[in-house]
Amino acid sequence: MSVYISKWVRKLVIERAGHRCEYCRIPQLIANYEFHVEHIIGLQHDGPNSLDNLANCCPFCNWKKGPNLGSLLPPSQKIVPLFHPRKQNWFDHFRAENGLIIPLTNVGKATSKLLEFNLPERVEIRAMLSINGLYP
């Protein structure tokens, strides 16, 4: 399902996000790829096509997130909702340390697991950015 999002709305979303992915916080300006403006709650889940439901997102996080709203966490296998950039503060759920994204809450754990924040190549890029004061 695809919906047209105007250049003006895209610009607002990108600026509100500080030109970063709102999930992994990688800066858009250093990326060799275009970021996506994604629906936090997917249209297939009746999420609105409004500014409050749009996030700036790197392609990797967007591909991993897809239409998911939550993830199963072991050992209980209970469904835990994913981080919601419009309703939650990133620093309440995550901490960045040497390129790693360390989850602080179950929401952080579910999001980190599903979006695969700490794959070695992702950690390496964030570690280099961190050394240069560009991350988080």
C-alpha positions, 0 to 999 in steps of 0.5 A: 500500500503506497500513499503520496507524501508531499515534498513539503511534508517530507521536509517537515518530517526530516527537519523535525527528526534533526536529519536523523533516523528516528529509530537508530539515530544515524545522521542522514547527512552522512548516509550514502542512501536516501532516508524514507518517511515512514508510517509509524503505524502502517496504513494496513493497520489503519494508521493515519497519513498525518504528521503525527504518524510519520517518522524519518527512517533510514532504509535499514530500520524501515525494511526491518520494521515494515508494518510491525507494531511490536515484537515477541520478547523471550523468555515470556514471548509476550508481544511488546510494542515498538518504540514510537518516535512521536510519543516516546523519548529515544533516550528513555529507551536506549543508550548509545555506547561505542556504537552499540545501542543498548536497550533500557526498557522492554520497548527498547529491547523489542525495537532493538531486536526487531530492527537489528540495531547491533549488527556488526556493520551498523555498530562499526559505522556508529562507533566511527561517528561517535568518535567524531562527535556525530553520534548519537 
